[in-house]
Structures are given as C-alpha cells and as structure tokens.
Amino acid sequence: MIFGRRKRKPISIPAKPVKEWKYTTCNYCSTGCAIELGLGEDGRIVTSRGHAGADVNRGKLCIKGLLEHELFESSGRGTVPLARDKAHLPFQPTSWDAALDATAAKIKDIQAKYGRDAFAVVSTGQLLTE
C-alpha cells in the first residue's frame, strides 16, 4: 500500500455529556457560521457542533469551528485587560474601567489632532481572530 494505513482503526470521538446546547456564531472567521456550544453539568462549554438550520454553513463546520469550545479553557487566554505607560515597559493588569477610559481618551486625542474621520471602528464578532 503506497498511501493510507494498512490497518484501519475507526475514529472515535469521546462522549462528552451535554446538559444544554446554546446557539451562537463561530468566532474564527468572517463567515459567521451558526454553531451550538454544548454545556456540561457544571455550566462549562464541553463541545461544539454546527447548526443544521443555518443557510451559511448548513450544519457543517471546519476544523476551527469544531474545536471552538477549546478556546474557553485554553492556556494563555486573556482574562483581564493589560496596559502600559510606555512602549518599552511591560504590560501590567488594569481594571476594565481604566482600560476603556484610556482607550476613549486616546481616540479623542487622535480625532482632535487629525479630524473626526481619522479613527474608525470595524465591528464584527470575528474581529479578534482575523
């Protein structure tokens, strides 16, 4: 046999008990596939699946969508905003209010210096992954 496996073993997907399914949109790309996230008994996300009634993906998901649920427990996931005073200083944890106030002040500074059209916001549920 040139390609493939000589002895085929069936692919097994471990059973993950789901108490409830929540409908949402996949956040990986701008396609915006309809996805359902399965919540376990403790309310944590344990699995994901495509939503069959959606025209955009008709229940199918790419590998990124199939593994979407793993994002919520991944190591290195940001849980608090980080800020720094100067570009050469390390980031430090800060409060959400302080981070949003600093962002708003910087936007106002840019608009005051270069005009109101100098700053724009692209709004999409997939903004953080593209």
N, C-alpha and C positions, 0 to 999 in steps of 0.2 A: 504494500500500500504506500503510495507516494505521499498523499495528503490525508490528513484526518487521523483518527485514533483507531487502533486495532480493536480494542475492547471498549465499546461504548458504555458509559455509565450514565444513567438518567440524571438530568439536572434536578436537584432537589432544592426547593425554597423552604426555609424553616418556617414553621407555623408561628404566627405572631397573633395572639388573641386580641381582637379588636372589640372594644365595648361600643364605640360610636365612630361614625365617619363624618368629617367636616369638609364641606365643599369650599374650594378656593381656587386661586390661579397659580400655576407654576411660576416661580420667580427667576428661573435660569436665563431665559432669553426673551426677546420682544415678541415671540409668537403668542405667548399668553395662553398656553394650553390649560384646559379645565382639568383640575386634579382633585382628588379626595384624599385627605390625610386621615389615617386611622389612629384613634386614640385608645390607649390601653386603659386598664382599670384605674391606674394612678393619674390619668389625665395627660400623660406624656404621649408624644407622637411616636408610633412604633413602625408605621409603614405608609406607603402611598400607592395610589392607583389612578389610572386615567378615568375620566367621567365619560361614559358611553354616549350620553345625550348631547354632548357638545359638538358643534359643527367644526370647530377649529382643529380638534385632534381625534374626534370620534372614538374616545376611549383608549387611544394608543399614546404611549409616552416614549421618549427617547431614554437613554440610559441615565441622563442627568435628572430627568423627571422621576424616573423610577427610584432614584436614590435621594430625592429631595428631602425626605424625612431625616436623613442622617445629618443634615445641616444644623439641626436644632441642638444636637448634643456634641458637635464637633469641637475638638480642642482648638484653642486659638480664636474662638468666636468672641467677638466684642460684646461686652455686657454693659459697659459704661463709656461715656464719651471721654476722649483723650484730647488734651490741648497742650500747647507750649507757647511760651512768650517770644522766643526767638527760634529761627530755623535750625540753629546749631545745638539747641538744648533738647534733652529727651522729652518725650511726651509724658504727661502726668494725668492721672484720673481727675476728672472735674464733675461738677453737677450738670444735669441736663439744662437747668435754667442758665447757668453761667455759659455753657457751650452755645446755646441758642442766642443768648444776648450778645456774645462775641461775634457770632455769625451775622446777626442782624446789623450790628454796628459796622462790620466790615463791608457788607453790601451797601449800606448807606454812604460810607466813605467812597466806595467805587463810583456810585451814582452821582455823588456830589462833585467828584473830580472829573468824570468822563461823560456825564449825562445819564438820564434815566434808562436809555436803551443800551447802556454799556454792560448790563448784567441781565442774564436770562436764566430761567429755570426749565429744565426738561423734566417733565413729570411722567413717570411710568413705574409700574410695580416691579419692573425688571431692571431698574436703574443701577442697582448695586452689583449686578453680575455681568454687565456688558461694557 
